[in-house]
Amino acid sequence: MLGCKHADTLIKMNLKLCEDMDQEPTNKEQYQCLVRRLIYLTHTRPDIAYVVSVVSQFIHSPSVSHRNAVDRILRYLKSAPGKGLMFSKNEDLEVVGYTDADWAGSITDRRSTSGYFTFVGGNLVTW
């Protein structure tokens, strides 16, 4: 992926990934390795957390379309090398939390997706 083109967005608009048995399978071990590394990276790059959670749902039976989504995440990361979290020292240690949900948004099983953010002293600590 060193010579790949940059991607401006993490995922194509309105792309809905699902587990389809008719899709061409991809290398499962390589897919799992990439997704595990992306999960680890979400600790300092919360901007990719949602799409990484989406592609990690297909870790046991990935297809080419799932691998293309992972490749797009990698291309996005290449276009934004210096971005990430920076923790600043603050005297105020106020804890603030936000949450949101997408009710029955999954086309695979109609499950809901929810997320949350917690800030301590203005620094993002959980998502």
Backbone atoms as SQL, in Angstrom:
CREATE TABLE atoms (id INTEGER PRIMARY KEY, chain TEXT, resi INTEGER, resn TEXT, atom TEXT, x REAL, y REAL, z REAL);
INSERT INTO atoms VALUES
  (1, 'A', 1, 'MET', 'N', 0.811, -1.197, 0.000),
  (2, 'A', 1, 'MET', 'CA', 0.000, 0.000, 0.000),
  (3, 'A', 1, 'MET', 'C', 0.856, 1.264, 0.000),
  (4, 'A', 2, 'LEU', 'N', 2.174, 1.136, -0.086),
  (5, 'A', 2, 'LEU', 'CA', 3.038, 2.311, -0.047),
  (6, 'A', 2, 'LEU', 'C', 2.813, 3.239, -1.236),
  (7, 'A', 3, 'GLY', 'N', 2.530, 2.685, -2.388),
  (8, 'A', 3, 'GLY', 'CA', 2.336, 3.500, -3.580),
  (9, 'A', 3, 'GLY', 'C', 0.879, 3.764, -3.910),
  (10, 'A', 4, 'CYS', 'N', -0.025, 3.559, -2.979),
  (11, 'A', 4, 'CYS', 'CA', -1.454, 3.711, -3.267),
  (12, 'A', 4, 'CYS', 'C', -1.868, 5.175, -3.326),
  (13, 'A', 5, 'LYS', 'N', -3.026, 5.411, -3.926),
  (14, 'A', 5, 'LYS', 'CA', -3.598, 6.754, -3.975),
  (15, 'A', 5, 'LYS', 'C', -4.234, 7.066, -2.622),
  (16, 'A', 6, 'HIS', 'N', -4.296, 8.355, -2.289),
  (17, 'A', 6, 'HIS', 'CA', -4.911, 8.789, -1.046),
  (18, 'A', 6, 'HIS', 'C', -6.435, 8.711, -1.157),
  (19, 'A', 7, 'ALA', 'N', -7.099, 8.562, -0.005),
  (20, 'A', 7, 'ALA', 'CA', -8.558, 8.624, 0.057),
  (21, 'A', 7, 'ALA', 'C', -8.939, 9.767, 0.979),
  (22, 'A', 8, 'ASP', 'N', -9.876, 10.590, 0.552),
  (23, 'A', 8, 'ASP', 'CA', -10.302, 11.734, 1.353),
  (24, 'A', 8, 'ASP', 'C', -11.292, 11.342, 2.445),
  (25, 'A', 9, 'THR', 'N', -11.993, 10.238, 2.248),
  (26, 'A', 9, 'THR', 'CA', -12.980, 9.782, 3.229),
  (27, 'A', 9, 'THR', 'C', -12.689, 8.347, 3.629),
  (28, 'A', 10, 'LEU', 'N', -13.203, 7.953, 4.779),
  (29, 'A', 10, 'LEU', 'CA', -12.961, 6.604, 5.293),
  (30, 'A', 10, 'LEU', 'C', -13.756, 5.528, 4.565),
  (31, 'A', 11, 'ILE', 'N', -14.946, 5.882, 4.148),
  (32, 'A', 11, 'ILE', 'CA', -15.817, 4.892, 3.525),
  (33, 'A', 11, 'ILE', 'C', -16.686, 5.612, 2.495),
  (34, 'A', 12, 'LYS', 'N', -17.091, 4.920, 1.461),
  (35, 'A', 12, 'LYS', 'CA', -17.958, 5.517, 0.452),
  (36, 'A', 12, 'LYS', 'C', -19.315, 5.834, 1.072),
  (37, 'A', 13, 'MET', 'N', -19.895, 6.939, 0.634),
  (38, 'A', 13, 'MET', 'CA', -21.206, 7.335, 1.170),
  (39, 'A', 13, 'MET', 'C', -22.244, 6.253, 0.917),
  (40, 'A', 14, 'ASN', 'N', -23.056, 6.013, 1.923),
  (41, 'A', 14, 'ASN', 'CA', -24.177, 5.066, 1.866),
  (42, 'A', 14, 'ASN', 'C', -23.748, 3.630, 1.580),
  (43, 'A', 15, 'LEU', 'N', -22.481, 3.301, 1.820),
  (44, 'A', 15, 'LEU', 'CA', -22.029, 1.925, 1.641),
  (45, 'A', 15, 'LEU', 'C', -22.509, 1.100, 2.814),
  (46, 'A', 16, 'LYS', 'N', -23.238, 0.037, 2.537),
  (47, 'A', 16, 'LYS', 'CA', -23.720, -0.878, 3.565),
  (48, 'A', 16, 'LYS', 'C', -23.064, -2.225, 3.326),
  (49, 'A', 17, 'LEU', 'N', -22.195, -2.601, 4.239),
  (50, 'A', 17, 'LEU', 'CA', -21.543, -3.897, 4.138),
  (51, 'A', 17, 'LEU', 'C', -22.422, -4.946, 4.801),
  (52, 'A', 18, 'CYS', 'N', -22.477, -6.122, 4.197),
  (53, 'A', 18, 'CYS', 'CA', -23.250, -7.211, 4.792),
  (54, 'A', 18, 'CYS', 'C', -22.539, -8.519, 4.510),
  (55, 'A', 19, 'GLU', 'N', -22.958, -9.549, 5.230),
  (56, 'A', 19, 'GLU', 'CA', -22.383, -10.876, 5.044),
  (57, 'A', 19, 'GLU', 'C', -23.193, -11.587, 3.974),
  (58, 'A', 20, 'ASP', 'N', -22.615, -11.701, 2.790),
  (59, 'A', 20, 'ASP', 'CA', -23.308, -12.300, 1.661),
  (60, 'A', 20, 'ASP', 'C', -22.514, -13.525, 1.224),
  (61, 'A', 21, 'MET', 'N', -23.143, -14.660, 1.222),
  (62, 'A', 21, 'MET', 'CA', -22.463, -15.910, 0.883),
  (63, 'A', 21, 'MET', 'C', -22.072, -15.975, -0.597),
  (64, 'A', 22, 'ASP', 'N', -22.686, -15.148, -1.444),
  (65, 'A', 22, 'ASP', 'CA', -22.384, -15.162, -2.872),
  (66, 'A', 22, 'ASP', 'C', -21.155, -14.330, -3.223),
  (67, 'A', 23, 'GLN', 'N', -20.635, -13.553, -2.270),
  (68, 'A', 23, 'GLN', 'CA', -19.480, -12.711, -2.550),
  (69, 'A', 23, 'GLN', 'C', -18.202, -13.547, -2.561),
  (70, 'A', 24, 'GLU', 'N', -17.236, -13.068, -3.331),
  (71, 'A', 24, 'GLU', 'CA', -15.951, -13.754, -3.439),
  (72, 'A', 24, 'GLU', 'C', -15.171, -13.592, -2.130),
  (73, 'A', 25, 'PRO', 'N', -14.712, -14.696, -1.519),
  (74, 'A', 25, 'PRO', 'CA', -13.959, -14.586, -0.265),
  (75, 'A', 25, 'PRO', 'C', -12.560, -14.013, -0.500),
  (76, 'A', 26, 'THR', 'N', -11.976, -13.485, 0.565),
  (77, 'A', 26, 'THR', 'CA', -10.628, -12.937, 0.515),
  (78, 'A', 26, 'THR', 'C', -9.761, -13.688, 1.516),
  (79, 'A', 27, 'ASN', 'N', -8.482, -13.386, 1.535),
  (80, 'A', 27, 'ASN', 'CA', -7.553, -14.038, 2.453),
  (81, 'A', 27, 'ASN', 'C', -7.940, -13.698, 3.893),
  (82, 'A', 28, 'LYS', 'N', -8.452, -14.684, 4.616),
  (83, 'A', 28, 'LYS', 'CA', -8.988, -14.470, 5.958),
  (84, 'A', 28, 'LYS', 'C', -7.912, -14.055, 6.955),
  (85, 'A', 29, 'GLU', 'N', -6.753, -14.707, 6.921),
  (86, 'A', 29, 'GLU', 'CA', -5.684, -14.402, 7.876),
  (87, 'A', 29, 'GLU', 'C', -5.155, -12.981, 7.688),
  (88, 'A', 30, 'GLN', 'N', -4.973, -12.577, 6.455),
  (89, 'A', 30, 'GLN', 'CA', -4.478, -11.232, 6.170),
  (90, 'A', 30, 'GLN', 'C', -5.507, -10.181, 6.589),
  (91, 'A', 31, 'TYR', 'N', -6.779, -10.451, 6.319),
  (92, 'A', 31, 'TYR', 'CA', -7.857, -9.538, 6.712),
  (93, 'A', 31, 'TYR', 'C', -7.889, -9.386, 8.232),
  (94, 'A', 32, 'GLN', 'N', -7.807, -10.505, 8.941),
  (95, 'A', 32, 'GLN', 'CA', -7.845, -10.463, 10.406),
  (96, 'A', 32, 'GLN', 'C', -6.660, -9.694, 10.963),
  (97, 'A', 33, 'CYS', 'N', -5.501, -9.878, 10.396),
  (98, 'A', 33, 'CYS', 'CA', -4.298, -9.167, 10.840),
  (99, 'A', 33, 'CYS', 'C', -4.467, -7.654, 10.647),
  (100, 'A', 34, 'LEU', 'N', -4.955, -7.243, 9.493),
  (101, 'A', 34, 'LEU', 'CA', -5.164, -5.816, 9.231),
  (102, 'A', 34, 'LEU', 'C', -6.195, -5.208, 10.174),
  (103, 'A', 35, 'VAL', 'N', -7.302, -5.904, 10.387),
  (104, 'A', 35, 'VAL', 'CA', -8.356, -5.382, 11.253),
  (105, 'A', 35, 'VAL', 'C', -7.866, -5.298, 12.696),
  (106, 'A', 36, 'ARG', 'N', -7.115, -6.291, 13.166),
  (107, 'A', 36, 'ARG', 'CA', -6.559, -6.233, 14.531),
  (108, 'A', 36, 'ARG', 'C', -5.661, -5.008, 14.694),
  (109, 'A', 37, 'ARG', 'N', -4.856, -4.727, 13.711),
  (110, 'A', 37, 'ARG', 'CA', -3.972, -3.549, 13.781),
  (111, 'A', 37, 'ARG', 'C', -4.766, -2.253, 13.742),
  (112, 'A', 38, 'LEU', 'N', -5.828, -2.231, 12.964),
  (113, 'A', 38, 'LEU', 'CA', -6.669, -1.035, 12.921),
  (114, 'A', 38, 'LEU', 'C', -7.398, -0.824, 14.247),
  (115, 'A', 39, 'ILE', 'N', -7.829, -1.915, 14.881),
  (116, 'A', 39, 'ILE', 'CA', -8.473, -1.805, 16.193),
  (117, 'A', 39, 'ILE', 'C', -7.500, -1.193, 17.189),
  (118, 'A', 40, 'TYR', 'N', -6.275, -1.638, 17.179),
  (119, 'A', 40, 'TYR', 'CA', -5.255, -1.077, 18.069),
  (120, 'A', 40, 'TYR', 'C', -5.040, 0.409, 17.774),
  (121, 'A', 41, 'LEU', 'N', -5.061, 0.771, 16.512),
  (122, 'A', 41, 'LEU', 'CA', -4.824, 2.156, 16.105),
  (123, 'A', 41, 'LEU', 'C', -5.954, 3.097, 16.533),
  (124, 'A', 42, 'THR', 'N', -7.157, 2.563, 16.728),
  (125, 'A', 42, 'THR', 'CA', -8.286, 3.419, 17.117),
  (126, 'A', 42, 'THR', 'C', -8.083, 4.069, 18.483),
  (127, 'A', 43, 'HIS', 'N', -7.143, 3.592, 19.275),
  (128, 'A', 43, 'HIS', 'CA', -6.881, 4.215, 20.577),
  (129, 'A', 43, 'HIS', 'C', -6.323, 5.626, 20.419),
  (130, 'A', 44, 'THR', 'N', -5.633, 5.873, 19.340),
  (131, 'A', 44, 'THR', 'CA', -5.103, 7.220, 19.109),
  (132, 'A', 44, 'THR', 'C', -5.752, 7.900, 17.902),
  (133, 'A', 45, 'ARG', 'N', -6.565, 7.182, 17.169),
  (134, 'A', 45, 'ARG', 'CA', -7.257, 7.737, 16.004),
  (135, 'A', 45, 'ARG', 'C', -8.754, 7.448, 16.106),
  (136, 'A', 46, 'PRO', 'N', -9.482, 8.152, 16.984),
  (137, 'A', 46, 'PRO', 'CA', -10.914, 7.875, 17.134),
  (138, 'A', 46, 'PRO', 'C', -11.720, 8.192, 15.882),
  (139, 'A', 47, 'ASP', 'N', -11.153, 8.922, 14.942),
  (140, 'A', 47, 'ASP', 'CA', -11.863, 9.227, 13.707),
  (141, 'A', 47, 'ASP', 'C', -12.118, 7.977, 12.864),
  (142, 'A', 48, 'ILE', 'N', -11.356, 6.919, 13.086),
  (143, 'A', 48, 'ILE', 'CA', -11.558, 5.687, 12.321),
  (144, 'A', 48, 'ILE', 'C', -12.322, 4.629, 13.117),
  (145, 'A', 49, 'ALA', 'N', -12.700, 4.924, 14.346),
  (146, 'A', 49, 'ALA', 'CA', -13.308, 3.926, 15.234),
  (147, 'A', 49, 'ALA', 'C', -14.580, 3.318, 14.651),
  (148, 'A', 50, 'TYR', 'N', -15.464, 4.141, 14.094),
  (149, 'A', 50, 'TYR', 'CA', -16.722, 3.602, 13.588),
  (150, 'A', 50, 'TYR', 'C', -16.507, 2.640, 12.426),
  (151, 'A', 51, 'VAL', 'N', -15.749, 3.055, 11.427),
  (152, 'A', 51, 'VAL', 'CA', -15.572, 2.178, 10.261),
  (153, 'A', 51, 'VAL', 'C', -14.787, 0.924, 10.619),
  (154, 'A', 52, 'VAL', 'N', -13.870, 1.020, 11.575),
  (155, 'A', 52, 'VAL', 'CA', -13.143, -0.178, 12.010),
  (156, 'A', 52, 'VAL', 'C', -14.102, -1.138, 12.710),
  (157, 'A', 53, 'SER', 'N', -15.045, -0.603, 13.479),
  (158, 'A', 53, 'SER', 'CA', -16.036, -1.488, 14.113),
  (159, 'A', 53, 'SER', 'C', -16.917, -2.164, 13.068),
  (160, 'A', 54, 'VAL', 'N', -17.200, -1.463, 11.980),
  (161, 'A', 54, 'VAL', 'CA', -18.010, -2.053, 10.910),
  (162, 'A', 54, 'VAL', 'C', -17.263, -3.197, 10.228),
  (163, 'A', 55, 'VAL', 'N', -16.010, -2.963, 9.835),
  (164, 'A', 55, 'VAL', 'CA', -15.271, -4.025, 9.127),
  (165, 'A', 55, 'VAL', 'C', -14.913, -5.183, 10.064),
  (166, 'A', 56, 'SER', 'N', -14.823, -4.922, 11.365),
  (167, 'A', 56, 'SER', 'CA', -14.486, -6.007, 12.297),
  (168, 'A', 56, 'SER', 'C', -15.650, -6.973, 12.485),
  (169, 'A', 57, 'GLN', 'N', -16.857, -6.586, 12.103),
  (170, 'A', 57, 'GLN', 'CA', -18.010, -7.485, 12.194),
  (171, 'A', 57, 'GLN', 'C', -17.892, -8.663, 11.234),
  (172, 'A', 58, 'PHE', 'N', -17.058, -8.541, 10.222),
  (173, 'A', 58, 'PHE', 'CA', -16.941, -9.582, 9.198),
  (174, 'A', 58, 'PHE', 'C', -15.602, -10.307, 9.278),
  (175, 'A', 59, 'ILE', 'N', -15.002, -10.316, 10.447),
  (176, 'A', 59, 'ILE', 'CA', -13.659, -10.860, 10.613),
  (177, 'A', 59, 'ILE', 'C', -13.603, -12.382, 10.418),
  (178, 'A', 60, 'HIS', 'N', -14.742, -13.065, 10.593),
  (179, 'A', 60, 'HIS', 'CA', -14.744, -14.521, 10.471),
  (180, 'A', 60, 'HIS', 'C', -15.028, -15.013, 9.058),
  (181, 'A', 61, 'SER', 'N', -15.644, -14.179, 8.241),
  (182, 'A', 61, 'SER', 'CA', -15.887, -14.577, 6.845),
  (183, 'A', 61, 'SER', 'C', -15.826, -13.349, 5.943),
  (184, 'A', 62, 'PRO', 'N', -14.622, -12.805, 5.750),
  (185, 'A', 62, 'PRO', 'CA', -14.493, -11.591, 4.931),
  (186, 'A', 62, 'PRO', 'C', -14.595, -11.884, 3.437),
  (187, 'A', 63, 'SER', 'N', -15.124, -10.899, 2.724),
  (188, 'A', 63, 'SER', 'CA', -15.195, -11.009, 1.266),
  (189, 'A', 63, 'SER', 'C', -14.355, -9.889, 0.651),
  (190, 'A', 64, 'VAL', 'N', -14.319, -9.861, -0.648),
  (191, 'A', 64, 'VAL', 'CA', -13.539, -8.851, -1.360),
  (192, 'A', 64, 'VAL', 'C', -14.065, -7.450, -1.053),
  (193, 'A', 65, 'SER', 'N', -15.388, -7.289, -0.939),
  (194, 'A', 65, 'SER', 'CA', -15.931, -5.960, -0.640),
  (195, 'A', 65, 'SER', 'C', -15.513, -5.491, 0.758),
  (196, 'A', 66, 'HIS', 'N', -15.394, -6.410, 1.701),
  (197, 'A', 66, 'HIS', 'CA', -14.922, -6.057, 3.041),
  (198, 'A', 66, 'HIS', 'C', -13.451, -5.660, 2.991),
  (199, 'A', 67, 'ARG', 'N', -12.662, -6.393, 2.230),
  (200, 'A', 67, 'ARG', 'CA', -11.242, -6.079, 2.094),
  (201, 'A', 67, 'ARG', 'C', -11.061, -4.720, 1.409),
  (202, 'A', 68, 'ASN', 'N', -11.912, -4.412, 0.436),
  (203, 'A', 68, 'ASN', 'CA', -11.842, -3.099, -0.221),
  (204, 'A', 68, 'ASN', 'C', -12.117, -1.972, 0.774),
  (205, 'A', 69, 'ALA', 'N', -13.033, -2.216, 1.706),
  (206, 'A', 69, 'ALA', 'CA', -13.321, -1.212, 2.741),
  (207, 'A', 69, 'ALA', 'C', -12.109, -1.018, 3.652),
  (208, 'A', 70, 'VAL', 'N', -11.423, -2.103, 4.006),
  (209, 'A', 70, 'VAL', 'CA', -10.208, -2.007, 4.835),
  (210, 'A', 70, 'VAL', 'C', -9.113, -1.263, 4.073),
  (211, 'A', 71, 'ASP', 'N', -8.971, -1.570, 2.805),
  (212, 'A', 71, 'ASP', 'CA', -7.963, -0.882, 1.990),
  (213, 'A', 71, 'ASP', 'C', -8.257, 0.621, 1.909),
  (214, 'A', 72, 'ARG', 'N', -9.522, 0.985, 1.848),
  (215, 'A', 72, 'ARG', 'CA', -9.869, 2.407, 1.804),
  (216, 'A', 72, 'ARG', 'C', -9.498, 3.088, 3.123),
  (217, 'A', 73, 'ILE', 'N', -9.666, 2.404, 4.251),
  (218, 'A', 73, 'ILE', 'CA', -9.253, 2.951, 5.549),
  (219, 'A', 73, 'ILE', 'C', -7.746, 3.200, 5.542),
  (220, 'A', 74, 'LEU', 'N', -6.993, 2.241, 5.019),
  (221, 'A', 74, 'LEU', 'CA', -5.537, 2.395, 4.949),
  (222, 'A', 74, 'LEU', 'C', -5.147, 3.565, 4.049),
  (223, 'A', 75, 'ARG', 'N', -5.862, 3.730, 2.935),
  (224, 'A', 75, 'ARG', 'CA', -5.573, 4.855, 2.042),
  (225, 'A', 75, 'ARG', 'C', -5.911, 6.183, 2.705),
  (226, 'A', 76, 'TYR', 'N', -6.972, 6.208, 3.514),
  (227, 'A', 76, 'TYR', 'CA', -7.318, 7.418, 4.263),
  (228, 'A', 76, 'TYR', 'C', -6.217, 7.736, 5.271),
  (229, 'A', 77, 'LEU', 'N', -5.732, 6.725, 5.967),
  (230, 'A', 77, 'LEU', 'CA', -4.668, 6.941, 6.958),
  (231, 'A', 77, 'LEU', 'C', -3.404, 7.473, 6.306),
  (232, 'A', 78, 'LYS', 'N', -3.146, 7.038, 5.083),
  (233, 'A', 78, 'LYS', 'CA', -1.969, 7.534, 4.375),
  (234, 'A', 78, 'LYS', 'C', -2.111, 9.014, 4.044),
  (235, 'A', 79, 'SER', 'N', -3.347, 9.456, 3.820),
  (236, 'A', 79, 'SER', 'CA', -3.559, 10.864, 3.474),
  (237, 'A', 79, 'SER', 'C', -3.528, 11.780, 4.693),
  (238, 'A', 80, 'ALA', 'N', -3.566, 11.212, 5.886),
  (239, 'A', 80, 'ALA', 'CA', -3.606, 12.026, 7.109),
  (240, 'A', 80, 'ALA', 'C', -2.609, 11.480, 8.137),
  (241, 'A', 81, 'PRO', 'N', -1.301, 11.556, 7.845),
  (242, 'A', 81, 'PRO', 'CA', -0.318, 10.903, 8.719),
  (243, 'A', 81, 'PRO', 'C', -0.125, 11.548, 10.084),
  (244, 'A', 82, 'GLY', 'N', -0.332, 12.840, 10.230),
  (245, 'A', 82, 'GLY', 'CA', -0.049, 13.509, 11.493),
  (246, 'A', 82, 'GLY', 'C', -1.244, 13.658, 12.413),
  (247, 'A', 83, 'LYS', 'N', -2.384, 13.141, 12.011),
  (248, 'A', 83, 'LYS', 'CA', -3.587, 13.299, 12.819),
  (249, 'A', 83, 'LYS', 'C', -3.629, 12.251, 13.911),
  (250, 'A', 84, 'GLY', 'N', -4.280, 12.587, 14.993),
  (251, 'A', 84, 'GLY', 'CA', -4.414, 11.674, 16.117),
  (252, 'A', 84, 'GLY', 'C', -4.772, 12.450, 17.364),
  (253, 'A', 85, 'LEU', 'N', -4.742, 11.785, 18.488),
  (254, 'A', 85, 'LEU', 'CA', -5.088, 12.432, 19.745),
  (255, 'A', 85, 'LEU', 'C', -3.883, 13.077, 20.391),
  (256, 'A', 86, 'MET', 'N', -4.141, 14.205, 20.992),
  (257, 'A', 86, 'MET', 'CA', -3.113, 14.861, 21.789),
  (258, 'A', 86, 'MET', 'C', -3.737, 15.186, 23.136),
  (259, 'A', 87, 'PHE', 'N', -3.128, 14.723, 24.187),
  (260, 'A', 87, 'PHE', 'CA', -3.640, 14.981, 25.520),
  (261, 'A', 87, 'PHE', 'C', -2.939, 16.200, 26.096),
  (262, 'A', 88, 'SER', 'N', -3.735, 17.137, 26.597),
  (263, 'A', 88, 'SER', 'CA', -3.163, 18.340, 27.192),
  (264, 'A', 88, 'SER', 'C', -3.408, 18.339, 28.695),
  (265, 'A', 89, 'LYS', 'N', -2.502, 18.956, 29.413),
  (266, 'A', 89, 'LYS', 'CA', -2.614, 19.030, 30.862),
  (267, 'A', 89, 'LYS', 'C', -3.540, 20.181, 31.222),
  (268, 'A', 90, 'ASN', 'N', -4.590, 19.881, 31.976),
  (269, 'A', 90, 'ASN', 'CA', -5.561, 20.883, 32.393),
  (270, 'A', 90, 'ASN', 'C', -5.778, 20.793, 33.894),
  (271, 'A', 91, 'GLU', 'N', -6.044, 21.914, 34.494),
  (272, 'A', 91, 'GLU', 'CA', -6.348, 21.941, 35.925),
  (273, 'A', 91, 'GLU', 'C', -7.753, 21.401, 36.185),
  (274, 'A', 92, 'ASP', 'N', -8.655, 21.633, 35.245),
  (275, 'A', 92, 'ASP', 'CA', -10.044, 21.201, 35.384),
  (276, 'A', 92, 'ASP', 'C', -10.157, 19.722, 35.019),
  (277, 'A', 93, 'LEU', 'N', -10.696, 18.900, 35.898),
  (278, 'A', 93, 'LEU', 'CA', -10.859, 17.470, 35.625),
  (279, 'A', 93, 'LEU', 'C', -12.328, 17.089, 35.484),
  (280, 'A', 94, 'GLU', 'N', -13.114, 17.986, 34.896),
  (281, 'A', 94, 'GLU', 'CA', -14.531, 17.708, 34.702),
  (282, 'A', 94, 'GLU', 'C', -14.712, 16.527, 33.745),
  (283, 'A', 95, 'VAL', 'N', -15.615, 15.611, 34.098),
  (284, 'A', 95, 'VAL', 'CA', -15.935, 14.462, 33.257),
  (285, 'A', 95, 'VAL', 'C', -17.213, 14.773, 32.487),
  (286, 'A', 96, 'VAL', 'N', -17.133, 14.679, 31.155),
  (287, 'A', 96, 'VAL', 'CA', -18.273, 14.964, 30.284),
  (288, 'A', 96, 'VAL', 'C', -18.453, 13.776, 29.345),
  (289, 'A', 97, 'GLY', 'N', -19.704, 13.349, 29.159),
  (290, 'A', 97, 'GLY', 'CA', -19.980, 12.221, 28.272),
  (291, 'A', 97, 'GLY', 'C', -21.074, 12.538, 27.268),
  (292, 'A', 98, 'TYR', 'N', -20.976, 11.928, 26.093),
  (293, 'A', 98, 'TYR', 'CA', -21.968, 12.069, 25.031),
  (294, 'A', 98, 'TYR', 'C', -22.286, 10.684, 24.486),
  (295, 'A', 99, 'THR', 'N', -23.511, 10.492, 24.018),
  (296, 'A', 99, 'THR', 'CA', -23.897, 9.210, 23.446),
  (297, 'A', 99, 'THR', 'C', -24.842, 9.429, 22.263),
  (298, 'A', 100, 'ASP', 'N', -24.907, 8.442, 21.381),
  (299, 'A', 100, 'ASP', 'CA', -25.798, 8.491, 20.232),
  (300, 'A', 100, 'ASP', 'C', -26.105, 7.059, 19.803),
  (301, 'A', 101, 'ALA', 'N', -27.181, 6.871, 19.049),
  (302, 'A', 101, 'ALA', 'CA', -27.569, 5.533, 18.607),
  (303, 'A', 101, 'ALA', 'C', -28.203, 5.585, 17.233),
  (304, 'A', 102, 'ASP', 'N', -28.049, 4.490, 16.499),
  (305, 'A', 102, 'ASP', 'CA', -28.695, 4.291, 15.204),
  (306, 'A', 102, 'ASP', 'C', -29.583, 3.067, 15.372),
  (307, 'A', 103, 'TRP', 'N', -30.857, 3.276, 15.600),
  (308, 'A', 103, 'TRP', 'CA', -31.765, 2.185, 15.910),
  (309, 'A', 103, 'TRP', 'C', -32.062, 1.338, 14.677),
  (310, 'A', 104, 'ALA', 'N', -31.788, 0.036, 14.773),
  (311, 'A', 104, 'ALA', 'CA', -32.051, -0.942, 13.712),
  (312, 'A', 104, 'ALA', 'C', -31.392, -0.546, 12.399),
  (313, 'A', 105, 'GLY', 'N', -30.178, -0.011, 12.461),
  (314, 'A', 105, 'GLY', 'CA', -29.506, 0.485, 11.266),
  (315, 'A', 105, 'GLY', 'C', -28.746, -0.562, 10.469),
  (316, 'A', 106, 'SER', 'N', -28.504, -1.733, 11.039),
  (317, 'A', 106, 'SER', 'CA', -27.753, -2.770, 10.334),
  (318, 'A', 106, 'SER', 'C', -28.645, -3.479, 9.334),
  (319, 'A', 107, 'ILE', 'N', -28.207, -3.562, 8.074),
  (320, 'A', 107, 'ILE', 'CA', -29.017, -4.258, 7.070),
  (321, 'A', 107, 'ILE', 'C', -28.885, -5.767, 7.194),
  (322, 'A', 108, 'THR', 'N', -27.877, -6.238, 7.928),
  (323, 'A', 108, 'THR', 'CA', -27.663, -7.675, 8.085),
  (324, 'A', 108, 'THR', 'C', -28.655, -8.278, 9.073),
  (325, 'A', 109, 'ASP', 'N', -28.752, -7.693, 10.263),
  (326, 'A', 109, 'ASP', 'CA', -29.584, -8.291, 11.309),
  (327, 'A', 109, 'ASP', 'C', -30.499, -7.301, 12.013),
  (328, 'A', 110, 'ARG', 'N', -30.600, -6.062, 11.490),
  (329, 'A', 110, 'ARG', 'CA', -31.464, -5.014, 12.032),
  (330, 'A', 110, 'ARG', 'C', -31.113, -4.628, 13.463),
  (331, 'A', 111, 'ARG', 'N', -29.879, -4.874, 13.866),
  (332, 'A', 111, 'ARG', 'CA', -29.433, -4.487, 15.197),
  (333, 'A', 111, 'ARG', 'C', -29.128, -2.993, 15.220),
  (334, 'A', 112, 'SER', 'N', -29.138, -2.464, 16.423),
  (335, 'A', 112, 'SER', 'CA', -28.840, -1.056, 16.610),
  (336, 'A', 112, 'SER', 'C', -27.353, -0.856, 16.844),
  (337, 'A', 113, 'THR', 'N', -26.871, 0.311, 16.489),
  (338, 'A', 113, 'THR', 'CA', -25.479, 0.679, 16.728),
  (339, 'A', 113, 'THR', 'C', -25.489, 1.889, 17.649),
  (340, 'A', 114, 'SER', 'N', -24.665, 1.830, 18.673),
  (341, 'A', 114, 'SER', 'CA', -24.585, 2.976, 19.572),
  (342, 'A', 114, 'SER', 'C', -23.125, 3.311, 19.811),
  (343, 'A', 115, 'GLY', 'N', -22.895, 4.499, 20.284),
  (344, 'A', 115, 'GLY', 'CA', -21.536, 4.927, 20.569),
  (345, 'A', 115, 'GLY', 'C', -21.528, 5.967, 21.664),
  (346, 'A', 116, 'TYR', 'N', -20.371, 6.158, 22.251),
  (347, 'A', 116, 'TYR', 'CA', -20.264, 7.148, 23.315),
  (348, 'A', 116, 'TYR', 'C', -18.858, 7.730, 23.346),
  (349, 'A', 117, 'PHE', 'N', -18.744, 8.913, 23.897),
  (350, 'A', 117, 'PHE', 'CA', -17.472, 9.594, 24.085),
  (351, 'A', 117, 'PHE', 'C', -17.420, 10.092, 25.516),
  (352, 'A', 118, 'THR', 'N', -16.276, 9.951, 26.151),
  (353, 'A', 118, 'THR', 'CA', -16.078, 10.471, 27.495),
  (354, 'A', 118, 'THR', 'C', -14.829, 11.337, 27.498),
  (355, 'A', 119, 'PHE', 'N', -14.967, 12.535, 28.040),
  (356, 'A', 119, 'PHE', 'CA', -13.859, 13.478, 28.141),
  (357, 'A', 119, 'PHE', 'C', -13.533, 13.696, 29.612),
  (358, 'A', 120, 'VAL', 'N', -12.257, 13.728, 29.949),
  (359, 'A', 120, 'VAL', 'CA', -11.803, 14.098, 31.287),
  (360, 'A', 120, 'VAL', 'C', -10.857, 15.281, 31.120),
  (361, 'A', 121, 'GLY', 'N', -11.213, 16.400, 31.711),
  (362, 'A', 121, 'GLY', 'CA', -10.389, 17.589, 31.583),
  (363, 'A', 121, 'GLY', 'C', -10.231, 18.062, 30.149),
  (364, 'A', 122, 'GLY', 'N', -11.267, 17.830, 29.319),
  (365, 'A', 122, 'GLY', 'CA', -11.203, 18.242, 27.923),
  (366, 'A', 122, 'GLY', 'C', -10.482, 17.264, 27.011),
  (367, 'A', 123, 'ASN', 'N', -9.962, 16.161, 27.544),
  (368, 'A', 123, 'ASN', 'CA', -9.258, 15.153, 26.761),
  (369, 'A', 123, 'ASN', 'C', -10.130, 13.928, 26.560),
  (370, 'A', 124, 'LEU', 'N', -10.224, 13.453, 25.321),
  (371, 'A', 124, 'LEU', 'CA', -11.006, 12.270, 25.006),
  (372, 'A', 124, 'LEU', 'C', -10.317, 11.046, 25.592),
  (373, 'A', 125, 'VAL', 'N', -11.036, 10.291, 26.450),
  (374, 'A', 125, 'VAL', 'CA', -10.422, 9.122, 27.085),
  (375, 'A', 125, 'VAL', 'C', -11.107, 7.809, 26.708),
  (376, 'A', 126, 'THR', 'N', -12.387, 7.822, 26.331),
  (377, 'A', 126, 'THR', 'CA', -13.060, 6.609, 25.873),
  (378, 'A', 126, 'THR', 'C', -13.970, 6.950, 24.709),
  (379, 'A', 127, 'TRP', 'N', -14.227, 5.949, 23.853),
  (380, 'A', 127, 'TRP', 'CA', -15.159, 6.100, 22.751),
  (381, 'A', 127, 'TRP', 'C', -15.675, 4.756, 22.383);
